[in-house]
Amino acid sequence: MKLQRNGRSKALAIGAVALVSSLSLAACGSDNNNTSTTTGGTSGSAAPAAAIKCADKQAPLLAAGSTAQSTAIDVWKAAFGAACSGSTLNYSGGGSGAGVQQFNQGKVTFAGSDAALKSTEVDASKAVCTGGGQGIDLPMVGGLVSIIFNVQGVDHLVLDGPTIAKIFDSQITKWNDPAIATLNPGVTLPAADIQAFHRSDDSGTTQNLTAYLAKASNGAWTYPASKTWAGKGGQSAAQSAGVSAQVKSVPNSIGYAELSYAQQNSLKTASIATGASKPVDATAANAATTIATAKSAGASNPNDLALSLDYATKGEGAYPIVLVTYEIVCDKGNKPETLDTLKAFLNYAISDAGQQAIGDKGYVPLPKEVSDKVKTVIGTLA
């Protein structure tokens, strides 16, 4: 699978931006959904029941993982539960690392992860996915990682890859450092210590931020992309909600979180100088421009749809710190009692109605070329 071919990339980007631009980016997001189960009602732009095809054999589903997609899951499970009264979804957050671990222990039907499975995780999944099956990555939620800040007297901040890397690795420790000042001419930066916050839990959000830093910091970030934080110094907080809360309450602080958390907490987000003609704002429309150029990650299993994102993009209006959240499922060997409901839920989530339902929550509806491939693979799950 290759999503960027000649003029198709431009067409996909225009289409994705048009779809996102037609949706208001109202804030909503929470990690406090660890035990909630929805069987009725609606949340956000929930799809009408007619847009959801229920399973012939309905069953409750258990899932866990990415907090980046928590709000999307809330929207989907409300609509799905309302349309299919015999189907419920209990989704526990806890981060991508915890979700993949629970999936490979056979504790959940699917896991949400903001990073594709590593080869060791695929190998581990074969003990759970019986009959020769294995875990695969199905892209389901598009989004972005925003650099959130709370700097006294500063309403708009521009940063670039090298500067972000040095801030989060304690190489730049003052807000009025010349590197930051050069990117922000005319802005009065305080001579205050930088309070940097990162995730304490293994996180796909961290994976995507560090993948960006590894590609776009000109060597300033010396660590590999990873779910586990490796930068020196700083302070940690659990999950995106924890990082957002710390940045909101601590003056002269900086952190990172998905756009929905920045919106929910009324946090300012930095624009990124990428080498384009002007810095790029952290908006869903700008993230859609980048996601639309994604390519196949080259997985050996043709049903694994992991994507390779261009974190080093210099495209006009292309926000570079993007993420795709995958639902991790077995290609074969799913439990028979939940398979039909799993397929029904995933088919709704990737449908036009499902993608549009989360578009006003800070997410990026996936390009049609991606969603069509996901629909095809869902049909083959066994």
Phi, psi and chi 1 to 4 in degrees:
 res  aa     phi    psi   chi1   chi2   chi3   chi4
   1 MET       -  126.6 -180.0 -175.8   68.3      -
   2 LYS  -133.6  123.2 -175.5  175.8 -178.5  179.9
   3 LEU   -94.0   -4.6  -57.7  179.4      -      -
   4 GLN  -119.4  102.1 -174.5  175.6   10.4      -
   5 ARG  -134.1  114.8  -66.1 -171.7  179.3   94.1
   6 ASN    48.4 -122.6  -58.3  -36.4      -      -
   7 GLY   -82.5   -4.0      -      -      -      -
   8 ARG   -66.1  -34.0  -61.8  177.0   70.3 -172.4
   9 SER   -58.5  -45.5  168.8      -      -      -
  10 LYS   -63.6  -41.8 -177.7  176.4 -179.7 -179.1
  11 ALA   -64.3  -42.4      -      -      -      -
  12 LEU   -61.4  -43.5  -79.5  169.7      -      -
  13 ALA   -62.8  -44.4      -      -      -      -
  14 ILE   -61.9  -43.0  -67.8  173.0      -      -
  15 GLY   -64.3  -42.4      -      -      -      -
  16 ALA   -64.6  -43.0      -      -      -      -
  17 VAL   -65.3  -39.5  171.2      -      -      -
  18 ALA   -62.6  -41.3      -      -      -      -
  19 LEU   -65.4  -46.4  177.8   57.1      -      -
  20 VAL   -64.9  -40.9  172.8      -      -      -
  21 SER   -65.8  -21.3  -62.5      -      -      -
  22 SER   -81.1   -3.8   69.0      -      -      -
  23 LEU  -113.8  138.4  -56.7  165.2      -      -
  24 SER   -77.5  143.4   62.8      -      -      -
  25 LEU   -98.4   63.8  -64.0  178.7      -      -
  26 ALA   -71.7  146.7      -      -      -      -
  27 ALA   -83.8  141.8      -      -      -      -
  28 CYS  -169.2  137.1 -175.8      -      -      -
  29 GLY   176.4  142.0      -      -      -      -
  30 SER  -158.1  144.3  172.6      -      -      -
  31 ASP   -93.0   -3.8  -76.8  -35.3      -      -
  32 ASN   -87.7   59.8  -63.4  -37.3      -      -
  33 ASN  -133.4   28.8   61.6  -11.2      -      -
  34 ASN   -68.3  -25.8  -71.6   -6.9      -      -
  35 THR  -127.3    7.3   57.8      -      -      -
  36 SER   -74.3  142.6   63.8      -      -      -
  37 THR  -132.9  127.6  -59.9      -      -      -
  38 THR  -108.0  128.5  -57.2      -      -      -
  39 THR  -120.1   -1.7   57.8      -      -      -
  40 GLY  -167.0  179.0      -      -      -      -
  41 GLY    79.1 -178.7      -      -      -      -
  42 THR  -134.6  161.2   58.4      -      -      -
  43 SER  -140.9  128.7  173.6      -      -      -
  44 GLY    62.3 -140.3      -      -      -      -
  45 SER   -89.7   62.4  -56.1      -      -      -
  46 ALA   -66.0  145.9      -      -      -      -
  47 ALA   -75.0  149.4      -      -      -      -
  48 PRO   -64.7  152.1   22.8  -33.3      -      -
  49 ALA   -57.6  -30.6      -      -      -      -
  50 ALA   -63.5  -21.5      -      -      -      -
  51 ALA   -84.2   -4.8      -      -      -      -
  52 ILE  -115.6  126.0  -59.8  172.8      -      -
  53 LYS  -101.2  114.3 -177.1  177.6 -179.9 -178.9
  54 CYS   -77.9  157.2  -56.9      -      -      -
  55 ALA   -72.4  146.9      -      -      -      -
  56 ASP   -64.0  -36.9  -67.1  -25.8      -      -
  57 LYS  -113.3   97.1 -179.3 -178.9  178.2 -178.8
  58 GLN   -86.1  148.8  -61.3 -172.3   45.4      -
  59 ALA  -157.5  156.4      -      -      -      -
  60 PRO   -73.3  148.2   25.3  -33.3      -      -
  61 LEU  -116.7  143.7  -59.6  175.9      -      -
  62 LEU  -114.9  136.0  -68.0  176.9      -      -
  63 ALA  -149.0  164.1      -      -      -      -
  64 ALA  -159.9  162.9      -      -      -      -
  65 GLY   135.0 -129.7      -      -      -      -
  66 SER   -47.4  127.5  163.1      -      -      -
  67 THR   -82.1  -16.1   58.6      -      -      -
  68 ALA   -61.7  -30.5      -      -      -      -
  69 GLN  -101.3    8.0   70.2  167.1   -0.1      -
  70 SER   -55.7  -44.7  -69.4      -      -      -
  71 THR   -67.4  -38.9  -60.0      -      -      -
  72 ALA   -61.1  -44.5      -      -      -      -
  73 ILE   -60.6  -40.7  -69.2  -72.0      -      -
  74 ASP   -58.0  -44.1  -76.4  -15.4      -      -
  75 VAL   -64.7  -48.2  171.6      -      -      -
  76 TRP   -65.4  -43.9  -71.4  -23.8      -      -
  77 LYS   -70.6  -28.0   72.7  179.4 -176.8 -179.8
  78 ALA   -66.9  -47.7      -      -      -      -
  79 ALA   -66.7  -42.7      -      -      -      -
  80 PHE   -66.4  -43.2 -171.8   71.3      -      -
  81 GLY   -65.7  -34.6      -      -      -      -
  82 ALA   -69.0  -37.5      -      -      -      -
  83 ALA   -79.8  -32.5      -      -      -      -
  84 CYS  -122.8   87.6  -52.5      -      -      -
  85 SER   -63.6  -20.0   58.6      -      -      -
  86 GLY   -90.9    2.9      -      -      -      -
  87 SER  -119.1  128.8  -57.5      -      -      -
  88 THR  -130.6  157.3   58.6      -      -      -
  89 LEU  -128.3  125.6  170.8   62.5      -      -
  90 ASN  -109.6  109.7 -173.2  -35.4      -      -
  91 TYR  -113.4  120.3 -177.1   82.7      -      -
  92 SER   -99.9  133.2  -58.7      -      -      -
  93 GLY   -75.2 -137.4      -      -      -      -
  94 GLY   107.1  -11.2      -      -      -      -
  95 GLY   104.8  158.6      -      -      -      -
  96 SER   -61.4  -41.9  -59.8      -      -      -
  97 GLY   -59.8  -43.8      -      -      -      -
  98 ALA   -66.7  -37.2      -      -      -      -
  99 GLY   -65.0  -46.3      -      -      -      -
 100 VAL   -62.9  -39.4  171.4      -      -      -
 101 GLN   -61.5  -45.4 -177.6  179.9   44.7      -
 102 GLN   -66.1  -36.8  -69.8 -177.5   59.8      -
 103 PHE   -62.4  -45.4  176.4   78.5      -      -
 104 ASN   -74.2   -8.4  -78.4  -17.8      -      -
 105 GLN   -97.1    0.2  -68.4  171.6  -16.6      -
 106 GLY    75.4   19.5      -      -      -      -
 107 LYS   -88.7  -19.2  -64.8 -179.6  178.8  178.9
 108 VAL  -133.7  156.5  -66.2      -      -      -
 109 THR   -73.7  -38.9  -52.0      -      -      -
 110 PHE  -148.5  161.3   69.6   89.3      -      -
 111 ALA  -122.7  148.9      -      -      -      -
 112 GLY  -101.6  130.6      -      -      -      -
 113 SER  -142.2  133.0  176.6      -      -      -
 114 ASP   -84.4    5.1  -52.6  -35.7      -      -
 115 ALA  -135.2  141.6      -      -      -      -
 116 ALA   -66.1  155.8      -      -      -      -
 117 LEU   -60.2  137.8  -68.1  169.6      -      -
 118 LYS   -80.7  161.9  -63.4 -176.8  -68.2 -172.4
 119 SER   -59.3  -36.4   58.9      -      -      -
 120 THR   -66.9  -34.2   54.1      -      -      -
 121 GLU   -72.0  -37.0  -67.2  169.0  -25.1      -
 122 VAL   -62.0  -44.7  172.4      -      -      -
 123 ASP   -60.3  -42.1  -71.3  -17.9      -      -
 124 ALA   -65.6  -31.4      -      -      -      -
 125 SER   -68.1  -21.1   73.1      -      -      -
 126 LYS   -66.7  -19.4  -65.2  175.6 -178.2  178.7
 127 ALA   -75.9  -21.4      -      -      -      -
 128 VAL  -100.1  -38.7  175.0      -      -      -
 129 CYS   -85.1   94.0  -57.6      -      -      -
 130 THR   -73.8  169.0   57.4      -      -      -
 131 GLY    69.0   29.0      -      -      -      -
 132 GLY    85.7   12.3      -      -      -      -
 133 GLY   -85.8  174.7      -      -      -      -
 134 GLN  -156.4  164.1   65.6  179.6   53.9      -
 135 GLY   -70.3  140.3      -      -      -      -
 136 ILE  -131.0  160.1   57.6  172.5      -      -
 137 ASP  -102.1  121.8  -57.4  -76.4      -      -
 138 LEU  -114.4  108.8  -61.6 -179.0      -      -
 139 PRO   -63.2  131.3   19.6  -28.9      -      -
 140 MET  -134.2  -29.4 -157.9   67.9   64.2      -
 141 VAL  -131.5  125.4  179.4      -      -      -
 142 GLY   -99.7  147.2      -      -      -      -
 143 GLY  -167.0 -166.3      -      -      -      -
 144 LEU  -145.0  155.9   64.5   87.9      -      -
 145 VAL  -100.6  116.2 -178.5      -      -      -
 146 SER   -95.1  144.5   56.6      -      -      -
 147 ILE   -89.5  107.0  -56.1  -60.3      -      -
 148 ILE   -95.0  143.4   51.5  179.5      -      -
 149 PHE  -145.3  156.6   67.7   93.7      -      -
 150 ASN  -140.7   82.0  175.0    7.8      -      -
 151 VAL  -111.9  125.1 -177.0      -      -      -
 152 GLN   -59.8  124.6  -67.1  176.2  -38.7      -
 153 GLY    82.1    3.1      -      -      -      -
 154 VAL  -118.0  119.2  177.9      -      -      -
 155 ASP   -99.5  -28.3  -68.1  -36.5      -      -
 156 HIS  -133.6  130.9 -175.3  -99.1      -      -
 157 LEU  -132.2  135.3 -176.4   68.5      -      -
 158 VAL  -112.8  132.5  175.5      -      -      -
 159 LEU  -134.0  161.7  -62.9  171.4      -      -
 160 ASP  -128.2  176.9   61.8    8.5      -      -
 161 GLY   -56.3  -52.2      -      -      -      -
 162 PRO   -60.3  -39.2  -26.5   36.1      -      -
 163 THR   -69.4  -42.4  -53.7      -      -      -
 164 ILE   -61.0  -43.6  -65.2  169.7      -      -
 165 ALA   -59.5  -45.1      -      -      -      -
 166 LYS   -69.9  -33.0  -68.5  174.4 -177.2  177.4
 167 ILE   -64.5  -48.6  -72.5  172.5      -      -
 168 PHE   -78.1   -6.5  -79.1  110.2      -      -
 169 ASP  -111.5   16.0 -161.6   32.3      -      -
 170 SER    61.2   25.8  -60.8      -      -      -
 171 GLN   -88.9  -26.4  -61.8  174.5   48.9      -
 172 ILE  -114.8  122.6  -67.4  176.3      -      -
 173 THR  -122.7   -5.8   59.1      -      -      -
 174 LYS  -122.2  143.4  -64.3  -76.7 -172.6 -179.9
 175 TRP   -68.8  -25.7  -82.7  112.3      -      -
 176 ASN   -93.8   20.3   63.3  -14.0      -      -
 177 ASP   -56.5  141.8 -174.2  -79.8      -      -
 178 PRO   -54.8  -33.5  -27.7   35.6      -      -
 179 ALA   -64.0  -39.8      -      -      -      -
 180 ILE   -74.5  -41.4  -57.8  175.8      -      -
 181 ALA   -61.2  -38.3      -      -      -      -
 182 THR   -62.7  -34.8  -61.8      -      -      -
 183 LEU   -79.1  -12.3  -68.2  166.9      -      -
 184 ASN  -131.0   61.7  -64.7  -86.9      -      -
 185 PRO   -60.6  137.6   23.1  -34.1      -      -
 186 GLY    84.0   -5.0      -      -      -      -
 187 VAL   -97.0  131.0  176.1      -      -      -
 188 THR   -84.5  107.0  -58.2      -      -      -
 189 LEU   -95.7  135.1  -63.3  163.9      -      -
 190 PRO   -72.5  149.7   27.4  -34.6      -      -
 191 ALA   -84.3   58.0      -      -      -      -
 192 ALA  -115.7  153.4      -      -      -      -
 193 ASP   -66.8  140.8  -69.3  -23.1      -      -
 194 ILE   -81.4  127.5  -64.3  174.6      -      -
 195 GLN  -103.5  101.1  -53.4  -63.7  -34.4      -
 196 ALA   -99.0  132.9      -      -      -      -
 197 PHE  -117.9  138.0  -72.3   92.3      -      -
 198 HIS  -133.2  170.8   57.5  -95.2      -      -
 199 ARG   -74.5  139.1  -71.0  -79.8  -71.4  -93.1
 200 SER   -88.4  -23.5   60.0      -      -      -
 201 ASP   -97.1  157.1   51.2  -46.8      -      -
 202 ASP   -63.2  126.7  -78.3    1.8      -      -
 203 SER  -142.3  134.3  161.4      -      -      -
 204 GLY   -67.1  -26.1      -      -      -      -
 205 THR   -63.0  -44.3  -50.9      -      -      -
 206 THR   -62.1  -41.4  -62.4      -      -      -
 207 GLN   -56.6  -45.9  168.8   90.3   26.0      -
 208 ASN   -72.0  -37.6  -76.0  -81.9      -      -
 209 LEU   -63.5  -46.1  173.0   64.9      -      -
 210 THR   -72.0  -26.9   55.4      -      -      -
 211 ALA   -65.0  -40.5      -      -      -      -
 212 TYR   -62.6  -46.9  160.7   73.6      -      -
 213 LEU   -63.7  -37.7  -65.6  176.4      -      -
 214 ALA   -64.4  -31.2      -      -      -      -
 215 LYS   -90.7  -31.1  -68.5  -73.5 -172.3 -180.0
 216 ALA  -119.3   11.4      -      -      -      -
 217 SER  -101.7    5.8   69.5      -      -      -
 218 ASN    54.6   37.3  -65.3  -27.9      -      -
 219 GLY    87.9   -2.0      -      -      -      -
 220 ALA   -68.1  -30.4      -      -      -      -
 221 TRP   -95.9  111.3 -171.1 -101.0      -      -
 222 THR   -98.5    8.0   59.0      -      -      -
 223 TYR  -105.4  155.8  -44.7  100.0      -      -
 224 PRO   -74.8  157.2   27.1  -35.1      -      -
 225 ALA   -61.1  133.4      -      -      -      -
 226 SER  -159.5  152.0  174.8      -      -      -
 227 LYS   -70.3  -23.4  -65.8  177.5 -175.4  177.2
 228 THR   -96.0  128.6  -56.7      -      -      -
 229 TRP   -65.9  136.7 -174.8 -104.1      -      -
 230 ALA  -125.0   -9.8      -      -      -      -
 231 GLY   -63.5  156.0      -      -      -      -
 232 LYS   -84.2  143.9  -63.3  176.3 -177.5  175.7
 233 GLY    70.8 -159.9      -      -      -      -
 234 GLY    76.3  179.8      -      -      -      -
 235 GLN  -124.7  153.5  -57.5  173.6   64.8      -
 236 SER  -113.2  156.4   64.5      -      -      -
 237 ALA  -148.8  151.5      -      -      -      -
 238 ALA   -81.4  129.1      -      -      -      -
 239 GLN    62.1  170.2  -55.9  178.5    6.6      -
 240 SER   -63.9  -34.6  -67.0      -      -      -
 241 ALA   -63.4  -39.0      -      -      -      -
 242 GLY   -68.1  -43.8      -      -      -      -
 243 VAL   -62.6  -44.7  171.7      -      -      -
 244 SER   -61.1  -42.4  -59.5      -      -      -
 245 ALA   -63.7  -39.6      -      -      -      -
 246 GLN   -65.6  -45.8  -70.6  -65.7  -30.5      -
 247 VAL   -63.1  -38.2  172.3      -      -      -
 248 LYS   -65.2  -34.6 -174.9  171.6 -175.6  176.5
 249 SER   -95.1  -19.2   63.1      -      -      -
 250 VAL  -104.3  118.3  176.8      -      -      -
 251 PRO   -62.9  147.5  -21.0   33.1      -      -
 252 ASN    60.9   39.0  -60.9  -47.8      -      -
 253 SER  -110.5  164.7   59.6      -      -      -
 254 ILE  -147.2  149.7 -171.0  170.8      -      -
 255 GLY  -161.8 -163.1      -      -      -      -
 256 TYR  -146.4  142.4   58.2   94.1      -      -
 257 ALA  -164.8  162.4      -      -      -      -
 258 GLU   -63.6  156.9  -63.6   75.6   30.3      -
 259 LEU   -56.1  -38.6 -179.1   61.1      -      -
 260 SER   -61.0  -35.8   58.8      -      -      -
 261 TYR   -73.0  -36.5  -70.3   95.9      -      -
 262 ALA   -62.4  -42.6      -      -      -      -
 263 GLN   -66.6  -46.0  -67.5  176.0  -27.8      -
 264 GLN   -59.6  -37.7  179.5 -167.1   16.5      -
 265 ASN   -95.3    7.5  -69.9  -80.7      -      -
 266 SER    53.5   44.5  -60.4      -      -      -
 267 LEU   -95.7  145.2  -69.7  166.2      -      -
 268 LYS   -75.9  147.7  -59.8  179.4  180.0   69.0
 269 THR  -123.3  138.1   58.8      -      -      -
 270 ALA   -75.9  145.8      -      -      -      -
 271 SER   -85.9  149.1  -61.1      -      -      -
 272 ILE  -110.4  124.3  -53.0  -61.3      -      -
 273 ALA   -81.8  112.6      -      -      -      -
 274 THR  -108.6   -9.1   62.8      -      -      -
 275 GLY   106.4   -7.1      -      -      -      -
 276 ALA   -70.9  176.9      -      -      -      -
 277 SER   -65.8  -24.1   62.1      -      -      -
 278 LYS  -149.7  157.3   60.8 -179.7 -179.0  179.5
 279 PRO   -57.4  150.2  -25.4   36.1      -      -
 280 VAL  -105.2  126.1 -175.5      -      -      -
 281 ASP   -74.9  154.8  -65.2  -22.8      -      -
 282 ALA   -83.9   85.4      -      -      -      -
 283 THR  -127.5  156.4   68.4      -      -      -
 284 ALA   -62.0  -37.7      -      -      -      -
 285 ALA   -62.9  -41.2      -      -      -      -
 286 ASN   -70.1  -33.6  -70.4  -19.4      -      -
 287 ALA   -68.2  -35.8      -      -      -      -
 288 ALA   -60.3  -35.4      -      -      -      -
 289 THR   -60.7  -39.1  -60.2      -      -      -
 290 THR   -75.2  -46.1  -55.4      -      -      -
 291 ILE   -62.1  -32.4  -68.8  173.9      -      -
 292 ALA   -65.1  -16.4      -      -      -      -
 293 THR   -99.6    8.7   65.9      -      -      -
 294 ALA   -61.2  149.6      -      -      -      -
 295 LYS  -120.6  164.8  -59.1  176.7 -176.6  178.6
 296 SER   -63.2  140.9  168.3      -      -      -
 297 ALA   -79.0   -4.5      -      -      -      -
 298 GLY    80.3   31.6      -      -      -      -
 299 ALA   -62.8  146.3      -      -      -      -
 300 SER   -69.1  -28.3   58.2      -      -      -
 301 ASN   -87.8  118.6 -174.9  -26.6      -      -
 302 PRO   -62.9  -18.7   22.8  -33.5      -      -
 303 ASN   -86.3   -6.0  -73.5  -29.4      -      -
 304 ASP   -87.8  118.0 -169.4  -56.7      -      -
 305 LEU  -106.7   32.8  -57.7 -178.1      -      -
 306 ALA   -58.1  142.7      -      -      -      -
 307 LEU  -112.2  151.2  -60.9  175.7      -      -
 308 SER  -105.4  118.4  175.7      -      -      -
 309 LEU  -100.4  144.4  -59.7  166.6      -      -
 310 ASP   -90.4   84.5 -174.5    6.8      -      -
 311 TYR   -68.8  -20.9  -61.0  104.6      -      -
 312 ALA   -96.3   18.5      -      -      -      -
 313 THR   -57.5  142.4  179.2      -      -      -
 314 LYS  -118.6   16.8  -63.9 -178.8 -179.6  179.6
 315 GLY   -64.5  147.3      -      -      -      -
 316 GLU   -63.7  127.9  -62.7  -63.1  -33.2      -
 317 GLY    68.2   20.2      -      -      -      -
 318 ALA  -104.4  108.9      -      -      -      -
 319 TYR   -75.9  127.3 -174.5   81.2      -      -
 320 PRO   -84.2  -25.7   32.0  -36.4      -      -
 321 ILE   -94.0   78.7  -39.8  175.7      -      -
 322 VAL  -106.8  166.3  -67.9      -      -      -
 323 LEU  -146.3  154.6   62.1   80.9      -      -
 324 VAL  -126.2  126.2  171.0      -      -      -
 325 THR   -91.7  130.8  -67.4      -      -      -
 326 TYR  -102.0  146.0  -58.0   96.3      -      -
 327 GLU   -94.0  124.5  -52.3  -49.8  -17.9      -
 328 ILE   -93.3  119.5  -51.3  -61.8      -      -
 329 VAL  -135.2  169.0  -61.3      -      -      -
 330 CYS   -84.3  136.1  -64.6      -      -      -
 331 ASP   -71.9  -37.1   57.6   -4.9      -      -
 332 LYS  -137.2  153.1  -66.2 -175.3  -66.3 -176.1
 333 GLY    92.9   13.4      -      -      -      -
 334 ASN   -66.1  152.3  -69.2  -76.5      -      -
 335 LYS   -66.4  127.6  -66.2 -179.2  179.1  178.3
 336 PRO   -57.3  -34.6  -23.3   33.4      -      -
 337 GLU   -70.6  -19.8   59.4  -90.8   26.4      -
 338 THR  -116.6   -4.5   55.7      -      -      -
 339 LEU   -59.9  -47.3  177.3   59.1      -      -
 340 ASP   -62.3  -42.0  -71.6  -11.8      -      -
 341 THR   -69.3  -38.3  -58.9      -      -      -
 342 LEU   -58.1  -47.7  170.4   65.0      -      -
 343 LYS   -65.2  -38.6  -66.6  168.8   73.6  170.4
 344 ALA   -64.9  -43.0      -      -      -      -
 345 PHE   -65.5  -46.4  175.2   78.0      -      -
 346 LEU   -64.3  -37.3  -66.0  177.1      -      -
 347 ASN   -63.8  -37.2  -88.0  -40.0      -      -
 348 TYR   -68.6  -45.1  161.3   56.1      -      -
 349 ALA   -59.6  -38.5      -      -      -      -
 350 ILE   -89.1   -6.5 -160.7   60.0      -      -
 351 SER   -67.9  163.8   70.2      -      -      -
 352 ASP   -56.2  -41.9  -68.6  -14.0      -      -
 353 ALA   -64.6  -42.3      -      -      -      -
 354 GLY   -66.0  -42.2      -      -      -      -
 355 GLN   -68.4  -40.6  -69.6  -68.9  -62.2      -
 356 GLN   -68.4  -29.2  -69.2  178.2   17.4      -
 357 ALA   -64.2  -26.7      -      -      -      -
 358 ILE  -101.1   -0.7   63.6  172.9      -      -
 359 GLY   -67.0  -24.2      -      -      -      -
 360 ASP   -95.6   17.1   63.2   -8.0      -      -
 361 LYS  -113.8   17.7  -57.3  -60.9 -175.9 -176.5
 362 GLY    90.4    7.8      -      -      -      -
 363 TYR   -98.1  167.2  -63.4  103.9      -      -
 364 VAL  -114.0  109.5 -179.9      -      -      -
 365 PRO   -54.4  134.1  -27.3   36.7      -      -
 366 LEU   -72.4  145.4  -66.2  175.6      -      -
 367 PRO   -58.3  150.5  -23.3   33.4      -      -
 368 LYS   -59.0  -35.2 -174.0  175.5 -174.8  -61.2
 369 GLU   -64.5  -31.2 -171.1  167.6  -10.5      -
 370 VAL   -75.3  -50.2  176.2      -      -      -
 371 SER   -62.7  -35.6   61.3      -      -      -
 372 ASP   -63.5  -40.6  -77.0   -9.5      -      -
 373 LYS   -66.2  -38.8  -69.6  179.5 -179.1  -65.4
 374 VAL   -62.9  -43.9  174.7      -      -      -
 375 LYS   -59.0  -40.2  -67.4  171.5 -172.2  175.4
 376 THR   -63.1  -44.1  -62.3      -      -      -
 377 VAL   -67.5  -39.4  173.2      -      -      -
 378 ILE   -56.7  -38.9  -69.3  171.8      -      -
 379 GLY   -63.8  -20.0      -      -      -      -
 380 THR   -96.3   -6.7   69.0      -      -      -
 381 LEU   -59.2  138.5  -61.4 -178.8      -      -
 382 ALA  -141.6      -      -      -      -      -
